[in-house]
């Protein structure tokens, strides 16, 4: 739903100046804050609070920081609920971004943290005209799908203009200008017919001496619009046509050099003494002076304030002193159970097909194949052979997530074989991460009508409210859901509330 609203232009950009956030210097005055969760929202909160003079303790249930920003390298163990562990065995220097995959250049806040802590960035190739679309058992190049569609739509518009069907829609002068524009835009001949000029590809590429290029014959609208498009524009084969037009998916996109978790680790280095790993929360309680976080058999943590960044559906299971309204709001929130599959492989896609980054699309269960955007022309790379999020069918994440590791790997191999015949034999060291089965996450982000980008429900308004000295943050409490940016932005808002509470408490103390 959120991706759909984005494609309709209803997504919200990061507010200008968000990267200039800073709490008043030493305003914390030694007051204590316990931060629940060591993902992006928790790390950002800890960094900014410590900078302002608060005493901070971060409690993270995992044995790593980053939350849903997770880069898997050789030697890392992948644990999934109810499944056998996997041990990644990628060669040194290779990695798999199992969670967050890319950063839009419009996400100025997370990019500012990268800049602040010296995290080098490189371009993430989010679109590649040479990549394949595998729909209905037929593989066609991205460029032919996109530009043949553009040509056919332009051809229809030209026909409508030439038959005077649009005379009442535009003044004559504007209509004439628009008709002239359509010729180069849609590659139309003098009769208004779509005539490929090479942008959609060649059957014979231009070469030396007498080798003139031969553009590919155009596809028909019937071929470009399979019957399955009747499902709707999102969660269907129409989505690849729109993907790179989404505000948060427009080129250029970026990634940290060496793995998506580099930004999280850079922030972690600033707050490391305050972070306690392998420390799951067992209860959240109020006290006369603030909060008490219970940790099972371990001593509890007391603090003046709490910034809770735990996913809403997991928070709902933790005993707490929250109000009935808050407890009700936390119930029944769905999280997207996105799944990825990755293999190590010689870079046949670069050597044989000149594919440097980008995405292939398919109507198979694996939905996406992502070619690495780093290490070009090196010997090996990590090919993401499945990125299942409901791009081409809204039921795919649940269906793919229910499969065994072996079945996911098999389906993904088959997809690579369809796109690159004879090459699936080169894939090795396959691993898969299903976020619905990843402990302490159980999904990649909140979804559903309560988090509609066009307007939020009363449930969302309740989730935003503090519970006394307890405030909340996370990607789900932003209009930039499913992104690191949303997590960081929500952390800033939560800290403003903490600062306001602290200032009010100081005022009351002085008055007394």
N, C-alpha and C positions, 0 to 999 in steps of 0.2 A: 504494500500500500504506500509506504513512504517513497519507494523508488518511483512508483507511478505518479505521485504528486510532484516529485522533483521534475519528472519529464514534462509535466504540464506547467512548469515554471513556478510552482508554489513552494519550493524549498526556500529556506531563509539563509542568507549568507552570514558569515561571521561579522558582527558589528564592527565598524571601523574603530580603531583604537583599543580593541580588546587586548591586543598584545602589550599595551602600556600599563596593564593592571599592576598595582602594588598597594599593599596595605600600608597604613601610616607607620613609619619607622618606630620600632620599639613600642608599638601600641599594645602588644601582648602583655607586657609588664610581667613576664614570667608565668602567666596563667597557663593552665595545662589543657591540652586538646588530645583526645584519642581519636585516631583515624582508622576506620574499619575498611580494610581492603588496600592492597598494594598495586592496583592497576593505575591507569593514567590519572583518573580523578583523585585517587588517594595520594599518589606521588606528588602531583601538582599542589594539592592541599598542604601536604607536609612541607614542601619547599617554601611556599609563600608564607605559611604560618610561622615557620622557623625564622624566616627573614624578618618577620615583624616582631620577634621576641617572644613568641609562645613556646612553651615546652611541649613537644609533640612526641607521641608514641603511635607508631603505625603497626597494626596487627594484620598479618596476612596468613591465610590458611595454607597456601601452597608453599612449596619449597623454592619458589622463584617469584620474582616481581613481574609486573607487566600485565597480569590478568589476561584479557583476550588479545593482547599484543604478545604473540608467542612465536619466536623463531626457533625452529628445531634444527640442530646441528648433529654431526656424527657423535655418537656416544650418549645422546639424550634418550631418556626413556619416556615413552608415550603411554600414559595410563588412561584407560577408558572404563567407565562404570560397567561392570558385568562382562567385560571382554578381556582376553589375554593381553598382557603388556606387549608393546613393540619397542624394539631397540633400534633407533636410527643408526645407520652405518655409512652415511655419506662421506665421501672423501674430504680431507681437510680443505677448508675454504668454501665448501658448498653448504647451502642452507635452504630451508623450506619455511616460508612465512605461513605458518599454519592458521594464523588469525588475520589481523589487519594486513591488507595487501598493498595499499597505495595511499598517497596523500594528495588531495587537490591543492593547487596553488592558491585557491580561495580560502584555505584553512590557515589563516595567518597566525593564529595563536600557537598551534602545535609547531608550525614552522619557526616561530620566534623562539620557542624553547630549544629547538634544534640549533638555531643560530647562536643563541646565548651560550650554549654549552659546547659549541664547536663540533657538532655532529655533521659530517660531510653528507651531502645529498647528491643524487644522480637522477636522471630522467627515468620514469617508469613509463614504458610504451604501452598505453592502454588501448590502442587501436592499430591494426596493421592491415592495410588493404590487400596484402598477399595471403593472409590467413584464410583458412577454409570455413565454410558454413556447411555442415553435414545435416541436412534435413530431408526426411523422406527417403533416406538411403542414397541420396545424390550429393556429392561434394562439389561446391561451387566457390570460387574465390570471393572474398569480401568485396573487392572492387567491382566485380561484375554485378553482384546483388545490389550494392548501393547505387552505382551509377546507371545501371539499367533501370532501376526503379525511378531514379531522378529523370532519366530520359523519357520513360513511359508516362510519368505524371506530367512532364512538360509538354509532351505530345498531345495528351488529352486537353490540357489547357489551351494549347494553340488551336486545336480543332474547335473548341468552344468559342474562342475569339473569332476565328475565321467564319464560323457559321452564325455570327452575331448573337450568340446565346448570352453573352455577357454585356451587351450594349447598355443594359439598364443598371449595371453594377458599377461601372466606372465611366468618367468623362471620356470622350473620344480620344483626346490627346494623350491622356494617361494610358488608355487601353493600347494605343499604338506603340507607346514607349515600352509597355510591358510585353507586348508581342515581340518587339525587337530584342528585348532582354532574354526572352525564352530561347532564342536561337543558339547563342553560345552557352547559355546556362545548361540547357538540356540536350545540346548537340543535335539540333534540328536542321534538316535541309531546307531548301527554298520552298518546298511544299508543306513544311511543318511536320515532317516525319522524323522520328528518332533514327539517327544514323550514327552508330558508334564511331568515335574518333580516336580510340585507343585508351581513353581513361579507364574503361572497364576491362582492359587487358587485350592481349594479342594472341592469335593462333600462331602467327609467325612474328617474332619480335624484329624491330628495325635493326639492321646490321650494316656491314660495310659494303661499299661499291653498289651493286644493283639490288641488294636485299631490302626492299621496302617492307615496312610493317604491314601486317594484315590484322585489323581489329577483329575481335571476337564477334560472331553474329549475336544480335540482341536476343535476350530472353523475353518471352511473352509475359504479360501481366499474370496469366494463369500460372505460369511457372514461378513467378516471383511471389505470388500470393497463394500459398497452399491452403487447402480447405481448413486446416487446423487454426488458421487465423481467426476463425469465427469465435474462438474462445475469448477474444478481447485483446486489447493492445499490450497488456502486461501479463507476464506469466504465459507467454505464447511465442511462437517464432517471429512475431513482429518486433519483439524487444530489441534484437540486435540492430535493427534499422535505427532505433532511437537512442541506443546506449550512450554513445559518445556525445549526444546533444544534452544529456542531463547535466545540470549545473555543476554537480560535484564530480562529473566524469570527463569534463572537457580537458583537452590537451592544453598545455603540458601538465602531466602529473609527475609526482616525485616519490622517491623512496630513499631511506638512509642507506649509505654504502655499508655493506656487510650484514644487513638484516634489519627488519622493521623494528626490532626491539632495542636498537641502538639509542633511540631517544629516551625510552623508558629507563634504560640503564644509565644514561647520562644524568637524568634527574635523580635517580637512585643514589648515585655517587655523592650528591649534595646532601642527602638525608640518611645515608646508610646507618649511622649510629642510632637513629630513632626507629629503625625497622626491625620487627620481630617476625621471622618466617616460621612456618609450620605451627601457627598459633590460631586455630579456629575458634570463633566466638560461640559460646553456648547459651548466653543470655545477655540481654541489654536492659539495665535497670536504672531507674532514677534514684537519686539520693538528695537529701536536703541541700547539699552544696553543689550538685552537678549530676554526674553519671557514674555508674559502675558497670564495667564490662566483665562478665563472668567467662572463665576459660576452662571450665570443667574442673579437673583436679588441681590445676595451677592456681596460684594466687590471682585474684581479680585485679583489674586495672581501674583505678579511680581517676577522674579528671573533671575539670570545670565544664568542659564542652566535648561534644562528640560530632565528628563529620563522618556520616555513614555512607559509604559508596558501594555497598553490597547490592547485587542485582535484586530487583524487587521480589521475584518469585522465590529466591533463596532466603531473603530477609523475612518473608512471610512465615517461614518454618522456625525461626529462632524465637524462643520465649522472650517476651518484652513487656514493658509497662506502657506500650503505645495505647492511644485512645481507641475506642471501638471503631471510630470512623477511619483511623489510619489502618487498623488491622483489616477492616473490610476492603479498603482500597487496594491493599497488597494482595488480596486473594485473586486467583484465577488469571493472572497476567501471563500471556504466552510469550515465549522466547523462540526466536528462529533457530532451528537445529541444523545450521549450515554444516556441510561436510566438504573436506578437501582430501585429495589423493595426490601423492608426489612420487616421482621416480628419479633416480640418477640415470644419466644416459650420455653417450657421446652426442655432440651437438649436430645431429643429422639435419635438423630443421634449418640451421644456418648454412651448412656446407652444401646441401642438396637443393634447398628451396629459397635461400636468402631471406629467411624469416628471422628478423632481429627484434624480438619482443612482440607484444600484441597478444590478442585473444582469438582463438577459434571457437565457433559456436556449433552446438549440436542439439538435436531433439532427443538424443539418448539421455539416460538418467544422469550422466556425469555433467551435462550442460555446457561446461567450459573447458578449454585447454589453454593454459597460460604459458607462453614462452618466456624464458628469463630475460630480464632487461639489463642484465649486468654480465660481465665476463665475456663479452662478445669475442668470437673466434678462438676462445680457449678450448681445451680438449673436451671437457665435460660440463654439464650443467644439470640443474634440477628442474625437471619439467612438471608443472602442476597439471595433472591429467584429469582432474575433476575439481570444480568449484561450484558446489550445488547450493543455490540459495533461492530457487524458485524463479530463476530468470526466464526460462522457456516453458515451465509448467509449475503452477503453484503447489502441486502435490509432490514434486520431486524431492524436496529436502526430507520429508518424513519417510518417503519410500526408500530413498537411498540410505538414510541413516539406519533403517531397520535391517539392512543387509549385513552379513558378516564382513570382516576385513577382507577375506579372500574374494568374496563376490564383488565388492567395490573395486578391488584391484583388477579383477577379470574384466568387468565392464569398462573400466578406464583404459585398459590395454586395448580392448576391442575398438574403442573410440579412436585412439591414436592410430591403430592399424587402418581404420577407414580413412582417416585424414592423410596418413603417410604409409601406403601399402608396403609391407615387408619390413617396416622399421620397429614394430612393437617388440621384436625379439631383442632389441638393444636396450630395452628398459630393464632396470635392476633396482634392488634395494627399496622396493615400494613400501610406503607407509601411508596411513590414513588417519585423519583426525575428524571425529564427529563431535561437534561442539555440544550437542544435546547430551552426550555421554561423557563430557569432560567435567570432572568433579570441580566444584566451586565456581562453575560457570553455568553449565547446563543450558547453553544457548549463546548466540553471539549478540543478541540485542532484543529489546522489547518490541513487539509488533502488535497490530490490531487496531481497532477503531479508537481506542483510548489514546493512541499516539499518532493519530491522523495529522499529517503535516498541515492540512487546511484549517484545523481547529481542534482544540483538545477538549476532552470530556471533563465532567466534574470530578471523576476519579483522578485524573491527572492533576487537577488543582489541589486535591487533597494530598497527593504524594509530595507536592512541593512544600507543604507547610511543615515548619519545625515542630518537634515534640519537646517543648521546653528547651533544654540546652542541647538537644539533638537535632542536627540539620542533615540534609540529604543531598547527595550528588551522584552523578553517573550519566552515561550517555542517554539513558531513558528519560532523564530530566532535562532535556534540551530539544530544540527543533532541528538538531543535527544528529539525529539518532544513528546508531550503528557506526559511528566514526569516533576516532580519538579526539577530534576537535570538540564534539559534543560533551565528552567526558570532562575535558579541561574547562570548557565554558561553564558547565554546571558547577564545577569546583569553585570557580571564581565567585559565582553567585552565592554559594553556600558560605564561603569565607566572609563575604560582605555581611551576612546575617550574624555570623559569629562575632565579627568586629562590632557590630551594632549592639549585640548583647553585652559584650565586654565593656563597651563605652557606657552603656546604661548602668551596669553594675558599679563601675568606677564613680559615676555621678552620684549614685545612691550612697556609696561609701563615704564620699566627701561630704555629702549633706548630713550624714549621721555624725 
